[in-house]
Amino acid sequence: MDAGARRAKIAALALLGLGVVFYLLFAVGETAGGDISGVQHFPPAAILAVLMWVGWRRPRTAGIVLLALAVLLVVVGVPIFVVGDRPLLSLALVLVLPSVVTGLLLVWAGRC
């Protein structure tokens, strides 16, 4: 693996790690505050943690999964956001863009 691919892999795994920390902070914070609905943040954290592990072993596979997840988020999210009369930019920036950037980095890192 060349230096550029190694840096792309590390950057992608760091982005996934930030996602795991983000969800775990909400899960622990809400649950510790007595709100049982904080448990709903554990599954996304677990999924991202598994994708981190897969991305470490097989970056291209994890990248393809993340890109497929981004497409799924667009297919599911656009009707929700259009009906809700919310701007689509927030869907792109918050939900889809991190998956696309991380997926592309992992696919690029797995090219070798």
C-alpha positions as CSV (number, residue, x, y, z in Angstrom):
1,M,0.0,0.0,0.0
2,D,1.5,3.3,-1.0
3,A,1.6,6.4,1.3
4,G,-1.4,8.1,-0.3
5,A,-3.6,5.1,0.1
6,R,-2.5,4.6,3.6
7,R,-3.3,8.3,4.5
8,A,-6.7,7.9,2.8
9,K,-7.4,4.8,4.8
10,I,-6.4,6.5,8.1
11,A,-8.5,9.5,7.3
12,A,-11.6,7.4,6.4
13,L,-11.2,5.3,9.6
14,A,-10.9,8.5,11.6
15,L,-14.1,9.8,10.1
16,L,-15.9,6.6,11.0
17,G,-14.4,6.8,14.5
18,L,-15.8,10.3,14.9
19,G,-19.2,8.9,13.9
20,V,-18.9,6.2,16.5
21,V,-18.0,8.7,19.2
22,F,-20.8,11.0,18.2
23,Y,-23.5,8.3,18.5
24,L,-22.0,6.9,21.7
25,L,-22.0,10.4,23.3
26,F,-25.7,10.7,22.6
27,A,-26.4,7.2,23.8
28,V,-24.6,7.5,27.0
29,G,-25.7,11.0,27.7
30,E,-29.4,10.3,27.2
31,T,-29.3,7.0,29.0
32,A,-27.4,8.4,31.9
33,G,-29.9,11.2,32.1
34,G,-32.7,8.8,32.6
35,D,-34.1,8.8,29.1
36,I,-34.3,5.2,27.9
37,S,-34.6,6.4,24.3
38,G,-30.9,6.9,24.3
39,V,-30.6,3.2,23.6
40,Q,-31.6,3.9,20.0
41,H,-28.1,5.4,19.3
42,F,-26.3,2.2,20.1
43,P,-27.1,0.3,16.8
44,P,-25.7,3.0,14.5
45,A,-22.6,3.2,16.7
46,A,-22.2,-0.6,16.4
47,I,-22.7,-0.5,12.6
48,L,-20.1,2.2,12.2
49,A,-17.7,0.3,14.5
50,V,-18.2,-2.9,12.4
51,L,-17.6,-0.8,9.3
52,M,-14.4,0.5,10.9
53,W,-13.2,-3.0,11.5
54,V,-14.1,-4.1,8.0
55,G,-12.4,-0.9,6.6
56,W,-9.2,-1.8,8.4
57,R,-9.2,-5.3,6.9
58,R,-10.8,-4.7,3.5
59,P,-11.1,-1.0,2.8
60,R,-12.7,-1.4,-0.7
61,T,-15.6,-3.5,0.7
62,A,-16.3,-1.1,3.5
63,G,-16.2,1.8,1.0
64,I,-18.7,0.1,-1.3
65,V,-21.0,-0.5,1.7
66,L,-20.8,3.1,2.7
67,L,-21.5,4.3,-0.8
68,A,-24.5,2.0,-1.0
69,L,-25.7,3.3,2.4
70,A,-25.4,6.9,1.0
71,V,-27.6,5.9,-1.9
72,L,-30.1,4.4,0.5
73,L,-30.1,7.5,2.6
74,V,-30.9,9.6,-0.5
75,V,-33.7,7.3,-1.6
76,V,-35.3,7.2,1.9
77,G,-34.4,10.8,3.0
78,V,-35.4,12.8,-0.1
79,P,-39.1,11.9,0.2
80,I,-39.1,12.6,4.0
81,F,-37.3,16.0,3.6
82,V,-39.4,17.1,0.6
83,V,-42.7,16.2,2.3
84,G,-41.4,17.9,5.5
85,D,-40.6,21.0,3.5
86,R,-37.1,21.1,4.9
87,P,-34.1,22.1,2.8
88,L,-32.3,19.2,1.0
89,L,-29.0,20.8,1.8
90,S,-29.2,19.6,5.4
91,L,-29.9,16.0,4.2
92,A,-26.8,16.2,2.0
93,L,-24.5,17.7,4.6
94,V,-25.6,15.8,7.7
95,L,-26.5,12.4,6.4
96,V,-25.1,11.7,2.9
97,L,-21.9,13.7,2.6
98,P,-20.0,11.9,5.4
99,S,-20.9,8.5,4.0
100,V,-19.9,9.5,0.5
101,V,-16.5,11.0,1.5
102,T,-15.6,8.1,3.8
103,G,-16.7,5.6,1.2
104,L,-14.7,7.2,-1.6
105,L,-11.6,7.4,0.6
106,L,-11.9,3.7,1.5
107,V,-12.5,2.7,-2.1
108,W,-9.5,4.7,-3.1
109,A,-7.4,3.2,-0.3
110,G,-8.4,-0.3,-1.3
111,R,-7.3,0.1,-4.9
112,C,-3.9,-1.4,-4.2
